Amino acid sequence: MAEHTERTERATVTVLIVDDHPVVRDGLRGMFSSAPGFEVLGEAGNGIEGVELAARLDPDVVLMDLRMPGGGGVAAITELARRASRCKVLVLTTYDTDSDTLPAIEAGATGYLLKDTPREELFTAVRAAAEGRTVLSPAVASRLVSRVRSPGNEPLSAREREVLALVAKGTSNREIAAVLFISEATVKTHLTHIYGKLGAKDRAAAVAVAYDRGILG
């Protein structure tokens, strides 16, 4: 009996929910609280609160939304990785563009699912994430595979995306250098790499390609 109890306790996956929509948090809490093998430890309304709660509650898995006022998901994942947090982060969002998926995965997310994921698949994904296994929604997995297989689709680095976002706003090289605290020569180097990765010949073409691929949202 004691051995059985110990196995049951080990099998329980503790969860922290981070989402800015109370209705979503309520729905996820109800769903996981009613399912065997899960325990919801807490909820947070943005990434900053999520990092603080993760440090305090030490969950096995953090269900993390990405676009949240007051502290986004990617910054929270980055901070959790910097702190070497034990928890695994499973992104649960409505967005599957390159500008959302790649930064989250680069930041250290264990998995990436969309909010239309069926209930049982979400349970399976959370259990898998708790064991450290990568979990991707079919749409995100397909997107990543396509990028790897397609020449000229090398992903932009975080800094290159920052530069390109400023270019898209009509910012000059000198202004970009001032905003990012780098030299104009470094800005030009980033632009050269961006053009090469996107197969673009100039700033306008790079911005157009980036919007077309969802890199700029």
N, CA and C atoms as a LAMMPS dump frame, in Angstrom:
ITEM: TIMESTEP
0
ITEM: NUMBER OF ATOMS
651
ITEM: BOX BOUNDS ff ff ff
-5.0000000000000000e+02 5.0000000000000000e+02
-5.0000000000000000e+02 5.0000000000000000e+02
-5.0000000000000000e+02 5.0000000000000000e+02
ITEM: ATOMS id mol type element x y z
1 1 1 N 0.828 -1.203 0
2 1 2 C 0 0 0
3 1 3 C 0.863 1.254 0
4 2 1 N 1.911 1.21 0.87
5 2 2 C 2.824 2.346 0.928
6 2 3 C 3.534 2.545 -0.398
7 3 1 N 3.926 1.412 -1.02
8 3 2 C 4.615 1.516 -2.312
9 3 3 C 3.689 2.1 -3.367
10 4 1 N 2.387 1.66 -3.334
11 4 2 C 1.423 2.168 -4.299
12 4 3 C 1.238 3.68 -4.13
13 5 1 N 1.143 4.103 -2.855
14 5 2 C 0.957 5.521 -2.579
15 5 3 C 2.144 6.333 -3.093
16 6 1 N 3.346 5.787 -2.888
17 6 2 C 4.546 6.487 -3.323
18 6 3 C 4.564 6.651 -4.838
19 7 1 N 4.128 5.572 -5.57
20 7 2 C 4.105 5.648 -7.024
21 7 3 C 3.109 6.7 -7.475
22 8 1 N 1.931 6.737 -6.771
23 8 2 C 0.905 7.7 -7.144
24 8 3 C 1.411 9.123 -6.977
25 9 1 N 2.128 9.368 -5.836
26 9 2 C 2.65 10.698 -5.581
27 9 3 C 3.689 11.088 -6.625
28 10 1 N 4.512 10.136 -6.998
29 10 2 C 5.528 10.433 -8.011
30 10 3 C 4.879 10.767 -9.337
31 11 1 N 3.706 10.107 -9.62
32 11 2 C 3.068 10.293 -10.912
33 11 3 C 2.345 11.636 -11.013
34 12 1 N 2.076 12.286 -9.871
35 12 2 C 1.36 13.559 -9.911
36 12 3 C 2.257 14.648 -10.505
37 13 1 N 1.734 15.327 -11.535
38 13 2 C 2.472 16.411 -12.184
39 13 3 C 1.908 17.725 -11.675
40 14 1 N 2.765 18.543 -11.08
41 14 2 C 2.315 19.837 -10.565
42 14 3 C 2.438 20.891 -11.663
43 15 1 N 1.436 21.781 -11.714
44 15 2 C 1.318 22.707 -12.846
45 15 3 C 1.121 24.131 -12.346
46 16 1 N 1.745 25.071 -13.037
47 16 2 C 1.513 26.5 -12.827
48 16 3 C 0.968 27.072 -14.134
49 17 1 N -0.12 27.827 -14.051
50 17 2 C -0.767 28.381 -15.248
51 17 3 C -0.443 29.871 -15.349
52 18 1 N 0.109 30.296 -16.491
53 18 2 C 0.444 31.705 -16.706
54 18 3 C -0.289 32.18 -17.958
55 19 1 N -1.292 33.009 -17.771
56 19 2 C -2.095 33.504 -18.893
57 19 3 C -2.785 34.788 -18.428
58 20 1 N -2.864 35.777 -19.322
59 20 2 C -3.455 37.055 -18.912
60 20 3 C -4.979 37.046 -18.956
61 21 1 N -5.579 35.994 -19.468
62 21 2 C -7.04 35.928 -19.55
63 21 3 C -7.594 35.058 -18.404
64 22 1 N -8.344 35.657 -17.469
65 22 2 C -8.884 34.877 -16.339
66 22 3 C -9.749 33.702 -16.793
67 23 1 N -10.484 33.887 -17.87
68 23 2 C -11.351 32.804 -18.351
69 23 3 C -10.513 31.596 -18.772
70 24 1 N -9.399 31.863 -19.42
71 24 2 C -8.515 30.77 -19.837
72 24 3 C -7.918 30.09 -18.613
73 25 1 N -7.466 30.895 -17.647
74 25 2 C -6.884 30.306 -16.428
75 25 3 C -7.919 29.446 -15.707
76 26 1 N -9.155 29.964 -15.594
77 26 2 C -10.204 29.199 -14.921
78 26 3 C -10.46 27.879 -15.641
79 27 1 N -10.51 27.954 -16.96
80 27 2 C -10.775 26.749 -17.741
81 27 3 C -9.679 25.708 -17.579
82 28 1 N -8.431 26.169 -17.63
83 28 2 C -7.315 25.225 -17.481
84 28 3 C -7.263 24.657 -16.065
85 29 1 N -7.497 25.519 -15.082
86 29 2 C -7.481 25.028 -13.696
87 29 3 C -8.558 23.959 -13.499
88 30 1 N -9.76 24.233 -13.991
89 30 2 C -10.835 23.265 -13.851
90 30 3 C -10.524 21.959 -14.55
91 31 1 N -9.935 22.079 -15.728
92 31 2 C -9.637 20.884 -16.515
93 31 3 C -8.586 20.016 -15.824
94 32 1 N -7.507 20.641 -15.36
95 32 2 C -6.426 19.865 -14.746
96 32 3 C -6.793 19.412 -13.332
97 33 1 N -7.579 20.224 -12.622
98 33 2 C -7.954 19.841 -11.262
99 33 3 C -8.878 18.634 -11.259
100 34 1 N -9.644 18.476 -12.341
101 34 2 C -10.583 17.355 -12.399
102 34 3 C -9.963 16.099 -12.988
103 35 1 N -8.725 16.209 -13.463
104 35 2 C -8.068 15.046 -14.068
105 35 3 C -7.123 14.405 -13.063
106 36 1 N -7.094 13.071 -13.002
107 36 2 C -6.174 12.405 -12.082
108 36 3 C -4.723 12.61 -12.504
109 37 1 N -3.858 12.741 -11.506
110 37 2 C -2.429 12.836 -11.818
111 37 3 C -1.916 14.236 -12.002
112 38 1 N -2.768 15.232 -11.781
113 38 2 C -2.314 16.612 -11.925
114 38 3 C -2.701 17.409 -10.677
115 39 1 N -1.881 18.377 -10.352
116 39 2 C -2.197 19.312 -9.274
117 39 3 C -1.811 20.718 -9.725
118 40 1 N -2.782 21.621 -9.745
119 40 2 C -2.516 23.013 -10.122
120 40 3 C -2.058 23.756 -8.868
121 41 1 N -0.83 24.249 -8.901
122 41 2 C -0.254 24.921 -7.735
123 41 3 C -0.611 26.399 -7.678
124 42 1 N -0.841 27.008 -8.856
125 42 2 C -1.145 28.43 -8.839
126 42 3 C -1.368 28.982 -10.223
127 43 1 N -1.686 30.28 -10.264
128 43 2 C -1.948 30.977 -11.527
129 43 3 C -1.248 32.326 -11.492
130 44 1 N -0.862 32.803 -12.666
131 44 2 C -0.274 34.135 -12.786
132 44 3 C -0.84 34.809 -14.02
133 45 1 N -0.942 36.145 -13.97
134 45 2 C -1.538 36.889 -15.077
135 45 3 C -0.549 37.446 -16.076
136 46 1 N 0.747 37.309 -15.798
137 46 2 C 1.763 37.723 -16.781
138 46 3 C 3.078 37 -16.484
139 47 1 N 4.064 37.228 -17.356
140 47 2 C 5.319 36.495 -17.24
141 47 3 C 6.098 36.803 -15.975
142 48 1 N 6.074 38.066 -15.545
143 48 2 C 6.83 38.447 -14.345
144 48 3 C 6.273 37.727 -13.117
145 49 1 N 4.934 37.746 -12.99
146 49 2 C 4.317 37.022 -11.884
147 49 3 C 4.587 35.519 -11.999
148 50 1 N 4.598 35.045 -13.235
149 50 2 C 4.843 33.621 -13.456
150 50 3 C 6.215 33.19 -12.966
151 51 1 N 7.231 34.012 -13.245
152 51 2 C 8.591 33.682 -12.789
153 51 3 C 8.649 33.671 -11.261
154 52 1 N 7.996 34.661 -10.646
155 52 2 C 8.01 34.733 -9.183
156 52 3 C 7.316 33.519 -8.562
157 53 1 N 6.167 33.14 -9.131
158 53 2 C 5.442 31.98 -8.595
159 53 3 C 6.19 30.675 -8.851
160 54 1 N 6.827 30.591 -9.999
161 54 2 C 7.587 29.372 -10.302
162 54 3 C 8.715 29.185 -9.294
163 55 1 N 9.349 30.29 -8.908
164 55 2 C 10.432 30.202 -7.924
165 55 3 C 9.887 29.787 -6.558
166 56 1 N 8.691 30.263 -6.243
167 56 2 C 8.116 29.988 -4.917
168 56 3 C 7.452 28.616 -4.839
169 57 1 N 6.759 28.208 -5.907
170 57 2 C 5.963 26.984 -5.855
171 57 3 C 6.68 25.759 -6.425
172 58 1 N 7.711 25.987 -7.251
173 58 2 C 8.506 24.895 -7.842
174 58 3 C 7.64 23.866 -8.564
175 59 1 N 6.857 24.275 -9.56
176 59 2 C 6.012 23.316 -10.293
177 59 3 C 6.854 22.452 -11.233
178 60 1 N 6.276 21.318 -11.623
179 60 2 C 6.943 20.486 -12.633
180 60 3 C 6.841 21.137 -14.009
181 61 1 N 5.667 21.699 -14.315
182 61 2 C 5.415 22.262 -15.643
183 61 3 C 4.738 23.629 -15.504
184 62 1 N 5.204 24.578 -16.306
185 62 2 C 4.547 25.879 -16.403
186 62 3 C 3.845 25.957 -17.753
187 63 1 N 2.535 26.153 -17.727
188 63 2 C 1.788 26.387 -18.966
189 63 3 C 1.843 27.882 -19.22
190 64 1 N 2.555 28.295 -20.273
191 64 2 C 2.892 29.701 -20.466
192 64 3 C 2.273 30.268 -21.752
193 65 1 N 1.458 31.305 -21.583
194 65 2 C 1.011 32.071 -22.749
195 65 3 C 2.178 32.957 -23.191
196 66 1 N 2.108 33.535 -24.381
197 66 2 C 3.238 34.339 -24.866
198 66 3 C 2.972 35.836 -24.81
199 67 1 N 1.882 36.267 -25.426
200 67 2 C 1.623 37.708 -25.53
201 67 3 C 0.757 38.143 -24.34
202 68 1 N 1.403 38.741 -23.353
203 68 2 C 0.696 39.16 -22.147
204 68 3 C 1.143 40.555 -21.756
205 69 1 N 0.21 41.464 -21.471
206 69 2 C 0.595 42.782 -20.978
207 69 3 C 1.287 42.667 -19.623
208 70 1 N 2.316 43.486 -19.44
209 70 2 C 2.984 43.483 -18.141
210 70 3 C 4.078 42.451 -18.01
211 71 1 N 4.367 41.715 -19.064
212 71 2 C 5.438 40.718 -18.999
213 71 3 C 5.136 39.542 -19.893
214 72 1 N 5.812 39.46 -21.044
215 72 2 C 5.527 38.422 -22.027
216 72 3 C 6.137 37.075 -21.679
217 73 1 N 5.707 36.061 -22.422
218 73 2 C 6.134 34.703 -22.139
219 73 3 C 7.583 34.433 -22.478
220 74 1 N 8.08 34.982 -23.593
221 74 2 C 9.465 34.688 -23.99
222 74 3 C 10.444 35.228 -22.945
223 75 1 N 10.194 36.451 -22.477
224 75 2 C 11.073 37.019 -21.44
225 75 3 C 11.022 36.167 -20.177
226 76 1 N 9.849 35.658 -19.846
227 76 2 C 9.722 34.812 -18.653
228 76 3 C 10.479 33.495 -18.828
229 77 1 N 10.362 32.902 -20.01
230 77 2 C 11.087 31.641 -20.272
231 77 3 C 12.593 31.882 -20.189
232 78 1 N 13.035 33.003 -20.756
233 78 2 C 14.462 33.347 -20.7
234 78 3 C 14.929 33.485 -19.251
235 79 1 N 14.113 34.149 -18.435
236 79 2 C 14.493 34.352 -17.031
237 79 3 C 14.513 33.025 -16.268
238 80 1 N 13.539 32.168 -16.538
239 80 2 C 13.52 30.862 -15.875
240 80 3 C 14.757 30.044 -16.253
241 81 1 N 15.155 30.141 -17.53
242 81 2 C 16.361 29.423 -17.97
243 81 3 C 17.6 30.008 -17.309
244 82 1 N 17.633 31.349 -17.197
245 82 2 C 18.789 31.999 -16.564
246 82 3 C 18.926 31.57 -15.116
247 83 1 N 17.768 31.382 -14.465
248 83 2 C 17.795 30.958 -13.069
249 83 3 C 17.98 29.456 -12.898
250 84 1 N 18.104 28.749 -14.029
251 84 2 C 18.234 27.276 -13.998
252 84 3 C 17.072 26.652 -13.246
253 85 1 N 15.868 27.161 -13.492
254 85 2 C 14.679 26.644 -12.83
255 85 3 C 14.444 25.18 -13.204
256 86 1 N 13.974 24.404 -12.245
257 86 2 C 13.724 22.978 -12.489
258 86 3 C 12.527 22.744 -13.398
259 87 1 N 11.58 23.673 -13.397
260 87 2 C 10.328 23.453 -14.124
261 87 3 C 10.54 23.435 -15.639
262 88 1 N 9.672 22.706 -16.312
263 88 2 C 9.647 22.7 -17.772
264 88 3 C 8.542 23.649 -18.234
265 89 1 N 8.813 24.379 -19.296
266 89 2 C 7.837 25.349 -19.789
267 89 3 C 7.182 24.821 -21.056
268 90 1 N 5.869 24.71 -21.008
269 90 2 C 5.098 24.311 -22.179
270 90 3 C 4.289 25.524 -22.626
271 91 1 N 4.641 26.076 -23.773
272 91 2 C 3.924 27.237 -24.284
273 91 3 C 2.546 26.809 -24.759
274 92 1 N 1.533 27.564 -24.336
275 92 2 C 0.161 27.291 -24.767
276 92 3 C -0.428 28.618 -25.227
277 93 1 N -0.529 28.768 -26.548
278 93 2 C -0.888 30.068 -27.097
279 93 3 C -1.77 29.904 -28.324
280 94 1 N -2.247 31.034 -28.844
281 94 2 C -3.044 30.984 -30.074
282 94 3 C -2.204 31.307 -31.3
283 95 1 N -0.932 31.638 -31.095
284 95 2 C -0.095 32.117 -32.2
285 95 3 C 0.928 31.053 -32.609
286 96 1 N 1.092 30.869 -33.912
287 96 2 C 2.084 29.906 -34.391
288 96 3 C 2.982 30.501 -35.468
289 97 1 N 3.147 31.835 -35.461
290 97 2 C 4.039 32.456 -36.44
291 97 3 C 5.495 32.262 -36.019
292 98 1 N 6.419 32.462 -36.971
293 98 2 C 7.841 32.332 -36.663
294 98 3 C 8.267 33.288 -35.564
295 99 1 N 7.642 34.479 -35.555
296 99 2 C 8.044 35.482 -34.56
297 99 3 C 7.623 35.079 -33.154
298 100 1 N 6.745 34.095 -33.033
299 100 2 C 6.349 33.599 -31.717
300 100 3 C 7.061 32.291 -31.382
301 101 1 N 7.033 31.342 -32.311
302 101 2 C 7.546 30.005 -32.005
303 101 3 C 9.059 29.988 -31.806
304 102 1 N 9.798 30.594 -32.728
305 102 2 C 11.258 30.492 -32.665
306 102 3 C 11.852 31.13 -31.41
307 103 1 N 11.468 32.378 -31.066
308 103 2 C 12.033 32.946 -29.83
309 103 3 C 11.702 32.12 -28.597
310 104 1 N 10.479 31.576 -28.541
311 104 2 C 10.104 30.784 -27.371
312 104 3 C 10.951 29.526 -27.263
313 105 1 N 11.156 28.861 -28.374
314 105 2 C 11.959 27.642 -28.361
315 105 3 C 13.42 27.969 -28.082
316 106 1 N 13.914 29.054 -28.702
317 106 2 C 15.297 29.469 -28.441
318 106 3 C 15.499 29.828 -26.969
319 107 1 N 14.459 30.4 -26.369
320 107 2 C 14.573 30.818 -24.965
321 107 3 C 14.621 29.631 -24.012
322 108 1 N 14.14 28.46 -24.478
323 108 2 C 14.229 27.288 -23.627
324 108 3 C 12.923 26.558 -23.374
325 109 1 N 11.864 26.901 -24.109
326 109 2 C 10.598 26.195 -23.926
327 109 3 C 10.758 24.717 -24.27
328 110 1 N 10.183 23.864 -23.443
329 110 2 C 10.235 22.425 -23.7
330 110 3 C 9.254 22.019 -24.79
331 111 1 N 8.155 22.764 -24.876
332 111 2 C 7.151 22.417 -25.875
333 111 3 C 6.344 23.632 -26.293
334 112 1 N 5.562 23.444 -27.353
335 112 2 C 4.795 24.559 -27.904
336 112 3 C 3.493 23.996 -28.458
337 113 1 N 2.39 24.361 -27.819
338 113 2 C 1.088 23.877 -28.267
339 113 3 C 0.158 25.054 -28.512
340 114 1 N -0.822 24.829 -29.369
341 114 2 C -1.832 25.845 -29.613
342 114 3 C -3.045 25.576 -28.728
343 115 1 N -3.811 26.631 -28.477
344 115 2 C -4.902 26.523 -27.514
345 115 3 C -6.085 25.691 -28.014
346 116 1 N -6.055 25.322 -29.303
347 116 2 C -7.114 24.443 -29.784
348 116 3 C -6.732 22.966 -29.635
349 117 1 N -5.649 22.708 -28.91
350 117 2 C -5.226 21.323 -28.681
351 117 3 C -6.292 20.579 -27.874
352 118 1 N -6.7 19.388 -28.326
353 118 2 C -7.699 18.618 -27.57
354 118 3 C -7.224 18.317 -26.154
355 119 1 N -8.19 18.189 -25.266
356 119 2 C -7.937 17.999 -23.835
357 119 3 C -6.961 16.857 -23.542
358 120 1 N -7.228 15.678 -24.093
359 120 2 C -6.378 14.521 -23.789
360 120 3 C -4.963 14.717 -24.325
361 121 1 N -4.848 15.375 -25.478
362 121 2 C -3.507 15.64 -26.028
363 121 3 C -2.75 16.619 -25.136
364 122 1 N -3.483 17.565 -24.562
365 122 2 C -2.835 18.516 -23.661
366 122 3 C -2.34 17.799 -22.408
367 123 1 N -3.152 16.892 -21.85
368 123 2 C -2.713 16.117 -20.688
369 123 3 C -1.437 15.32 -21.026
370 124 1 N -1.481 14.653 -22.177
371 124 2 C -0.317 13.856 -22.585
372 124 3 C 0.911 14.736 -22.753
373 125 1 N 0.709 15.924 -23.323
374 125 2 C 1.833 16.834 -23.555
375 125 3 C 2.433 17.324 -22.242
376 126 1 N 1.579 17.614 -21.279
377 126 2 C 2.087 18.093 -19.982
378 126 3 C 2.883 16.985 -19.288
379 127 1 N 2.379 15.77 -19.344
380 127 2 C 3.139 14.652 -18.75
381 127 3 C 4.486 14.481 -19.457
382 128 1 N 4.462 14.58 -20.787
383 128 2 C 5.713 14.433 -21.542
384 128 3 C 6.68 15.567 -21.202
385 129 1 N 6.161 16.791 -21.119
386 129 2 C 7.021 17.933 -20.791
387 129 3 C 7.637 17.756 -19.407
388 130 1 N 6.851 17.227 -18.467
389 130 2 C 7.368 17.01 -17.113
390 130 3 C 8.553 16.054 -17.117
391 131 1 N 8.565 15.158 -18.108
392 131 2 C 9.673 14.196 -18.229
393 131 3 C 10.808 14.765 -19.082
394 132 1 N 10.648 16.01 -19.537
395 132 2 C 11.708 16.649 -20.31
396 132 3 C 11.656 16.374 -21.794
397 133 1 N 10.565 15.77 -22.242
398 133 2 C 10.457 15.461 -23.672
399 133 3 C 9.867 16.646 -24.436
400 134 1 N 10.384 16.901 -25.614
401 134 2 C 9.903 18.004 -26.434
402 134 3 C 8.538 17.683 -27.007
403 135 1 N 7.647 18.665 -26.923
404 135 2 C 6.282 18.491 -27.426
405 135 3 C 5.957 19.673 -28.338
406 136 1 N 5.57 19.376 -29.559
407 136 2 C 5.213 20.44 -30.497
408 136 3 C 3.871 20.131 -31.135
409 137 1 N 3.055 21.158 -31.32
410 137 2 C 1.804 20.951 -32.047
411 137 3 C 2.153 20.605 -33.494
412 138 1 N 1.294 19.853 -34.186
413 138 2 C 1.595 19.486 -35.578
414 138 3 C 1.891 20.701 -36.447
415 139 1 N 1.168 21.791 -36.249
416 139 2 C 1.376 22.985 -37.086
417 139 3 C 2.756 23.577 -36.862
418 140 1 N 3.176 23.627 -35.61
419 140 2 C 4.491 24.195 -35.29
420 140 3 C 5.599 23.257 -35.76
421 141 1 N 5.422 21.962 -35.549
422 141 2 C 6.427 20.995 -35.995
423 141 3 C 6.604 21.064 -37.505
424 142 1 N 5.503 21.166 -38.225
425 142 2 C 5.568 21.25 -39.68
426 142 3 C 6.3 22.509 -40.129
427 143 1 N 6.027 23.606 -39.421
428 143 2 C 6.688 24.867 -39.769
429 143 3 C 8.201 24.77 -39.56
430 144 1 N 8.596 24.165 -38.451
431 144 2 C 10.023 24.058 -38.151
432 144 3 C 10.729 23.131 -39.139
433 145 1 N 10.073 22.022 -39.471
434 145 2 C 10.669 21.087 -40.429
435 145 3 C 10.827 21.758 -41.789
436 146 1 N 9.833 22.519 -42.194
437 146 2 C 9.899 23.211 -43.484
438 146 3 C 11.057 24.193 -43.51
439 147 1 N 11.271 24.864 -42.405
440 147 2 C 12.356 25.844 -42.353
441 147 3 C 13.716 25.163 -42.464
442 148 1 N 13.844 23.995 -41.829
443 148 2 C 15.114 23.285 -41.872
444 148 3 C 15.38 22.767 -43.281
445 149 1 N 14.328 22.302 -43.938
446 149 2 C 14.503 21.679 -45.255
447 149 3 C 14.601 22.681 -46.388
448 150 1 N 14.125 23.893 -46.175
449 150 2 C 14.099 24.886 -47.263
450 150 3 C 15.349 25.747 -47.22
451 151 1 N 16.152 25.735 -48.311
452 151 2 C 17.327 26.585 -48.339
453 151 3 C 16.94 28.055 -48.23
454 152 1 N 17.793 28.82 -47.604
455 152 2 C 17.53 30.248 -47.458
456 152 3 C 16.585 30.574 -46.331
457 153 1 N 16.211 29.555 -45.551
458 153 2 C 15.264 29.78 -44.462
459 153 3 C 15.927 29.693 -43.097
460 154 1 N 17.212 29.999 -43.05
461 154 2 C 17.897 29.988 -41.764
462 154 3 C 17.253 31.024 -40.85
463 155 1 N 16.898 30.649 -39.631
464 155 2 C 16.2 31.6 -38.758
465 155 3 C 17.075 32.777 -38.375
466 156 1 N 16.43 33.936 -38.185
467 156 2 C 17.147 35.113 -37.721
468 156 3 C 17.436 34.971 -36.23
469 157 1 N 18.551 35.561 -35.818
470 157 2 C 18.856 35.586 -34.393
471 157 3 C 17.954 36.616 -33.712
472 158 1 N 17.948 36.584 -32.392
473 158 2 C 17.128 37.545 -31.649
474 158 3 C 17.54 38.979 -31.981
475 159 1 N 18.844 39.233 -32.072
476 159 2 C 19.323 40.581 -32.387
477 159 3 C 18.932 40.986 -33.811
478 160 1 N 19.036 40.04 -34.741
479 160 2 C 18.656 40.351 -36.128
480 160 3 C 17.17 40.688 -36.218
481 161 1 N 16.348 39.995 -35.436
482 161 2 C 14.918 40.324 -35.441
483 161 3 C 14.679 41.712 -34.851
484 162 1 N 15.457 42.08 -33.841
485 162 2 C 15.328 43.429 -33.273
486 162 3 C 15.682 44.482 -34.32
487 163 1 N 16.782 44.253 -35.029
488 163 2 C 17.197 45.196 -36.071
489 163 3 C 16.131 45.296 -37.155
490 164 1 N 15.626 44.156 -37.576
491 164 2 C 14.636 44.156 -38.653
492 164 3 C 13.337 44.832 -38.215
493 165 1 N 12.955 44.648 -36.977
494 165 2 C 11.733 45.301 -36.474
495 165 3 C 11.888 46.815 -36.517
496 166 1 N 13.075 47.307 -36.21
497 166 2 C 13.319 48.751 -36.269
498 166 3 C 13.368 49.237 -37.712
499 167 1 N 13.947 48.424 -38.588
500 167 2 C 13.954 48.771 -40.02
501 167 3 C 12.516 48.901 -40.523
502 168 1 N 11.669 47.987 -40.085
503 168 2 C 10.262 48 -40.518
504 168 3 C 9.55 49.27 -40.082
505 169 1 N 10.042 49.916 -39.029
506 169 2 C 9.444 51.168 -38.545
507 169 3 C 10.042 52.396 -39.222
508 170 1 N 10.947 52.152 -40.191
509 170 2 C 11.549 53.261 -40.904
510 170 3 C 12.739 53.872 -40.191
511 171 1 N 13.302 53.147 -39.241
512 171 2 C 14.426 53.656 -38.456
513 171 3 C 15.718 53.577 -39.264
514 172 1 N 16.521 54.649 -39.213
515 172 2 C 17.789 54.666 -39.939
516 172 3 C 18.829 53.824 -39.206
517 173 1 N 19.938 53.513 -39.907
518 173 2 C 21.004 52.725 -39.278
519 173 3 C 21.553 53.436 -38.042
520 174 1 N 21.719 54.767 -38.162
521 174 2 C 22.261 55.519 -37.031
522 174 3 C 21.312 55.434 -35.829
523 175 1 N 20.018 55.557 -36.09
524 175 2 C 19.041 55.48 -35.004
525 175 3 C 18.983 54.07 -34.406
526 176 1 N 19.078 53.062 -35.245
527 176 2 C 19.075 51.675 -34.751
528 176 3 C 20.282 51.449 -33.837
529 177 1 N 21.432 51.968 -34.277
530 177 2 C 22.638 51.827 -33.465
531 177 3 C 22.448 52.465 -32.089
532 178 1 N 21.809 53.638 -32.078
533 178 2 C 21.593 54.334 -30.798
534 178 3 C 20.621 53.565 -29.912
535 179 1 N 19.559 53.033 -30.511
536 179 2 C 18.538 52.319 -29.732
537 179 3 C 19.107 51.026 -29.127
538 180 1 N 19.917 50.32 -29.907
539 180 2 C 20.414 49.019 -29.463
540 180 3 C 21.804 49.095 -28.815
541 181 1 N 22.35 50.32 -28.743
542 181 2 C 23.668 50.521 -28.121
543 181 3 C 24.752 49.71 -28.836
544 182 1 N 24.717 49.769 -30.165
545 182 2 C 25.751 49.12 -30.97
546 182 3 C 26.23 50.12 -32.006
547 183 1 N 27.283 49.796 -32.73
548 183 2 C 27.815 50.718 -33.73
549 183 3 C 27.032 50.594 -35.039
550 184 1 N 27.149 51.629 -35.883
551 184 2 C 26.497 51.555 -37.192
552 184 3 C 27.078 50.412 -38.019
553 185 1 N 28.368 50.176 -37.854
554 185 2 C 28.998 49.076 -38.607
555 185 3 C 28.368 47.741 -38.209
556 186 1 N 28.06 47.596 -36.93
557 186 2 C 27.429 46.348 -36.483
558 186 3 C 26.021 46.232 -37.048
559 187 1 N 25.323 47.365 -37.118
560 187 2 C 23.986 47.35 -37.721
561 187 3 C 24.066 46.87 -39.17
562 188 1 N 25.053 47.404 -39.908
563 188 2 C 25.205 47.004 -41.315
564 188 3 C 25.535 45.517 -41.434
565 189 1 N 26.334 45.023 -40.497
566 189 2 C 26.66 43.59 -40.519
567 189 3 C 25.403 42.755 -40.29
568 190 1 N 24.59 43.186 -39.317
569 190 2 C 23.337 42.463 -39.071
570 190 3 C 22.448 42.487 -40.311
571 191 1 N 22.382 43.65 -40.967
572 191 2 C 21.537 43.757 -42.165
573 191 3 C 22.029 42.83 -43.267
574 192 1 N 23.349 42.736 -43.417
575 192 2 C 23.903 41.831 -44.433
576 192 3 C 23.482 40.394 -44.159
577 193 1 N 23.561 40.015 -42.881
578 193 2 C 23.146 38.649 -42.522
579 193 3 C 21.638 38.452 -42.747
580 194 1 N 20.867 39.484 -42.41
581 194 2 C 19.406 39.405 -42.596
582 194 3 C 19.065 39.232 -44.07
583 195 1 N 19.701 40.033 -44.921
584 195 2 C 19.433 39.93 -46.357
585 195 3 C 19.753 38.511 -46.847
586 196 1 N 20.885 37.987 -46.395
587 196 2 C 21.291 36.654 -46.836
588 196 3 C 20.31 35.584 -46.388
589 197 1 N 19.88 35.676 -45.141
590 197 2 C 18.974 34.654 -44.609
591 197 3 C 17.583 34.721 -45.23
592 198 1 N 17.162 35.939 -45.579
593 198 2 C 15.814 36.094 -46.134
594 198 3 C 15.804 36.078 -47.659
595 199 1 N 16.983 36.075 -48.248
596 199 2 C 17.047 36.13 -49.708
597 199 3 C 16.549 37.459 -50.239
598 200 1 N 16.81 38.524 -49.491
599 200 2 C 16.344 39.864 -49.884
600 200 3 C 17.531 40.712 -50.342
601 201 1 N 17.236 41.681 -51.231
602 201 2 C 18.322 42.505 -51.763
603 201 3 C 18.419 43.862 -51.074
604 202 1 N 17.362 44.273 -50.365
605 202 2 C 17.416 45.566 -49.694
606 202 3 C 16.472 45.573 -48.484
607 203 1 N 16.384 46.735 -47.83
608 203 2 C 15.601 46.837 -46.591
609 203 3 C 14.118 46.555 -46.846
610 204 1 N 13.59 47.159 -47.901
611 204 2 C 12.167 46.996 -48.189
612 204 3 C 11.825 45.534 -48.459
613 205 1 N 12.685 44.868 -49.224
614 205 2 C 12.43 43.463 -49.543
615 205 3 C 12.529 42.595 -48.288
616 206 1 N 13.495 42.921 -47.431
617 206 2 C 13.648 42.139 -46.202
618 206 3 C 12.408 42.265 -45.313
619 207 1 N 11.894 43.487 -45.196
620 207 2 C 10.691 43.704 -44.392
621 207 3 C 9.502 42.958 -44.994
622 208 1 N 9.38 43.022 -46.329
623 208 2 C 8.264 42.346 -47.002
624 208 3 C 8.323 40.836 -46.77
625 209 1 N 9.522 40.263 -46.922
626 209 2 C 9.682 38.821 -46.712
627 209 3 C 9.383 38.458 -45.252
628 210 1 N 9.845 39.314 -44.344
629 210 2 C 9.638 39.037 -42.919
630 210 3 C 8.159 39.028 -42.566
631 211 1 N 7.411 39.974 -43.105
632 211 2 C 5.961 39.978 -42.843
633 211 3 C 5.298 38.759 -43.483
634 212 1 N 5.756 38.426 -44.687
635 212 2 C 5.166 37.288 -45.391
636 212 3 C 5.378 35.984 -44.623
637 213 1 N 6.529 35.855 -43.96
638 213 2 C 6.839 34.623 -43.226
639 213 3 C 6.363 34.674 -41.772
640 214 1 N 5.799 35.804 -41.38
641 214 2 C 5.317 35.915 -40.005
642 214 3 C 6.403 36.232 -39.005
643 215 1 N 7.602 36.604 -39.482
644 215 2 C 8.725 36.9 -38.58
645 215 3 C 8.442 38.169 -37.78
646 216 1 N 7.749 39.113 -38.416
647 216 2 C 7.43 40.368 -37.743
648 216 3 C 5.988 40.372 -37.237
649 217 1 N 5.395 39.225 -37.124
650 217 2 C 4.043 39.139 -36.579
651 217 3 C 2.979 39.369 -37.621
